[in-house]
Amino acid sequence: MPSTSPLPDAPGPDDFRALARSSPWRFGTLHFTHRPEGEEPVEAWLTRPGHLEVVARGERHVETGVPYTRVSFGWSDPGPVPAADAAPGLASLDAEPGLAPPELTEGSREGSSSGVAPQSVEPARRPDGLVVERPDALDIEYDDPMWQNYRWVAMLDPVELSRGVEISDVHARERFGRLTWTASARALPESAEDAGDGYDPRCSCCPLLFGAVSQALEFGAGATRAPSPEEVAGYPSAYWVSLDVETGVVVDVEPQDGDRAHAAFTNQVHEVGGLG
């Protein structure tokens, strides 16, 4: 359903949460560079539903379908492109800049999943097109293909930021020439009144908001490998999180405190294509 009003110029917490719910319906193809703190960057091409290609350390890898019901394979980079076409610091592909690497045919774009793609169902929307409530049928497969861990899945569809998270200080800004909404995000534990009202990451071992709340979900009470109180005291208590407005994808996560610098990452969006 097309939007009937523009997005707000001065977004608030509810606008940020609505954008975090909206990614599956805001784009169909995405070319970006992912830069995790302290690790090598990777260049990626995502085609929804269910096809991801990543160039990492000079090798191309293909992931299809949702995580753990997918096909994976990789091969050496076929050769460099001119320096002007490649993302900084990356071995890239022998192709003109675009939304997909070479050799990606229409047939190979199809993922291996047998479930329902979210793009084929219509969510409840606000007048500006952002999502108020997502369809919750069990056969809808929201996950994009995964690279390395579930934080990758969460950053492409950050619905976990739309509930159980205190959102404040929302503001619009330009980043790499693209409009983003940035907010302070603090994971909330479950309350005594409602056991389902706390932070619910896609995977507690690799959440967008790593900290005491996610670690409590990961290990549970009495777990022998649970972190010590001293470790927990050093975790970030809140993050600055930025969402790309066009896509709803997380493009920046930065701890506001704590000693877990590796929890930070950035995504630079190069090109976006609409839903097919």
N, C-alpha and C positions, 0 to 999 in steps of 0.2 A: 504494500500500500504506500503510495507516494506521500511524503510529508506535506502538511498544509501550512506549517509555520517554520521560521528559521530556528536554528539552535541558539541558545542564549549567548549573548556577548559576555556576560558575567556569570559563569556557571556556579552552582552551589553543590552541596553534597549529594542531593537527590539526582542532579544532572550527571554527576560523575558516576554514580552507581548505575544509572540507566545506560550510559555509554559502555560501562564495563560488562553489561548484559548483552550488548548489541553486536559484538564482533561477527558472529556467524552470518549476519544478514547485511554487513556493510561492504564486503568485498568478495571477489571470487579468485583473484590472483594477486600475489604479492612477491616482490623482489626486495630483499633487505640484507643488511649485514648485521650479524649478532656479535656483540663484543662483551663477553663475560669478564668480570674483574680478575686479573691475573692469569688469564688463559688466552690462547690464540683465537682471533676472530674467525668466523665462518661466514660464507656468503650462501644465501638460500633463496630458492624459488618455490613458493607454495601455490598449488592449484587445488582449489576446493571443488568437490570433496575428495580427500584421500590421496593426494600426490605431492610429495616433497622431494626436492633435489637440493643437496648440500655440497659445497666445495670446502673441504677442510684439509689443510696441509698438502695441497696439490692433488687431492683425490676427490672424485665425484662419487657421491653416495645417493642412493634412491631409497626412499621409504614410501610405502603405500598402505592405505587402510588406516584403521585406528590402532593405537598401541597394543602390541601383543596379539593382534589378529592381522598381521601385515606381512608384506614381502620386503626384504632388505637385500641390497647388493651394492657393490661399489667397484670402481675401476680408476686407473690412474688418469690424471688430468691430460686430455689430448693435446694440450699446448696452450701457450699464453695468447691473450688478445693484446692489441696495442695498449700501451700504458694509460692512455686517456679513457679507455673503456672499462678498465678494471677497478674494483674497489681498492682503496689504499691498503697495501700490505698483504694482499691476497693473490694467490694463484687463481686465475679465473678460467673461463671457458672460451673456446674458439668460436665465438659467435658475435653478431651485432648485439648491442645492448637491447634488452627487451624483457618481457615477462617470463620467458621460459628458456632454459638452456637448449642447445642443439639436440637433435635426435628425439625430441619429445613430440611424438605424434599424437593425434587425437585419440587413438586407441590406448596409448600408454598413459594418458591422463587419468584413466578410470582407476579408482582405488579398488582394493580387494574386499571391501566391506559388503555385507549383505543387509545391513540395517538401513534405516531411513536417514537421509542427510537432512540436517536442520534447514538448509536452504530450500527444501521442498515443502516446508510447513510455515505457516504464518504466525508470528507471535503477536501478543497484544502490544500495541504501540501507543506512544504519546503523539500529539499532533505534529511534533517535529521529527517523527520517525524513529526516535530512540525507543528501546524495548522496556515496557513496564513489567511484563511477565513472560517468561519463556515457556514454550510447550514442554510438558514433562513426561510424555509417553516413553515407556521403557525402551522401545525400539529405536528411538532417535539417538544417533551416535554423534555427539557434539565434538569429540576429540579430533584434532588434526593429527597427522603423522608426527611421531616423536623423534627428536634428535637428542641422544645422550640421556635425558631424564625428563620427568614430568613437568619441571619448571618451564620447559620449552612449550609444552601443551598449554600450560596456564597462561603464559605471556601472550599467546596468540588468541586465546579466548579467556580473558581475565574475569570470568563471572564470579570467582571466589572473592573479588573485591567488593561485590555488591551486597554482601550480607555478612554479619558478624564482624564488621570492620568499622571502626570509628573514622569517619572521613571529615576533614576540616581544612580550612585555609585553601580552598579551591581557587585557582586562578588560571586564566588563559595566557599562553605565551607562544612565541615562535621558537622552533627548534629545528635546525637544519632546513630552514625555510618552510617548515610545515607547522600548522596550528596544532597545539597540544593543550590538554587540560592537565594541570599538575595539582596534586593534593597531598596533604599529610595523611598517612594511613597507619592506623594502629590496630593490630589484631586484638579481638576481645575474647576472653574465655567464656565458656558457657555459664549462665547464671543459675542460681538455685531454682528460680521460678520456671525456667524453660531450658531443657537440656539440649535443644536444637538451635539456640540463638547465638552460639559463638562462631568464631572463625572456622570455616570449613574448606581447607585448601584441597586442590585437586589431588595432591599427594602430600602427606605430612612430612615425608623425608626430603622433599624439595619444593617447599612452598614459595610463593612470591614474597611473603612476609615472614622470613625466618625469625624465630625468637622463642621466648618462654612458652607461648601458647602453642605454637606448632610442635615444639619438642615434647610438651605434655601429651599432645595427641599421638605423637610418634611412639613414645615409650610407655605411657600409661603408668598408673600408680604401682610402685613396688618393682618396676623393671630393673633387672640387675645392671643393664648397660645405660641406665638413665644418667644424664649429665649431673654433675655435682652442683650444689647451690652456688659455688664460686663461679663455675662456668655460666650458669644461668644469669647471674648478676651482670656478666659482661656482654650478654646478647643485646642487639638493638631493641629498643622499645617502640620505635616508630620509624617510618620510612617516608621519603618523598617519592611519590609514584607519578609518572607522566603517561597519559594515554594519547595516542595519535587520534585526532578527532575524526578523520576520514575513515579510518579502519577500526578503531576501538582497540587496537593492539597496544600492549605495554611497550613504551620506547625508552623508559628510564626508570631504574629503581636504585635509590641511594639511601643507605641507613642514615638516620639523623644522629645516632649515638652508637655506643657499643663497639666491639672489637671484631665484628665479622665482616670485614671489607669484601670478602669473596662473595657475599650475598648480593653485591651490586652488579648491575649489567646495563648495557644500552643496546638499542636497536636503531639502526639508521635505515629508514624506508627510502628505497630508490624509485620504485614504480608500483602502481596499484592498478588493477583491472576490476571491472564491475562483475557482478554475478552473471553467470551465463544464462 
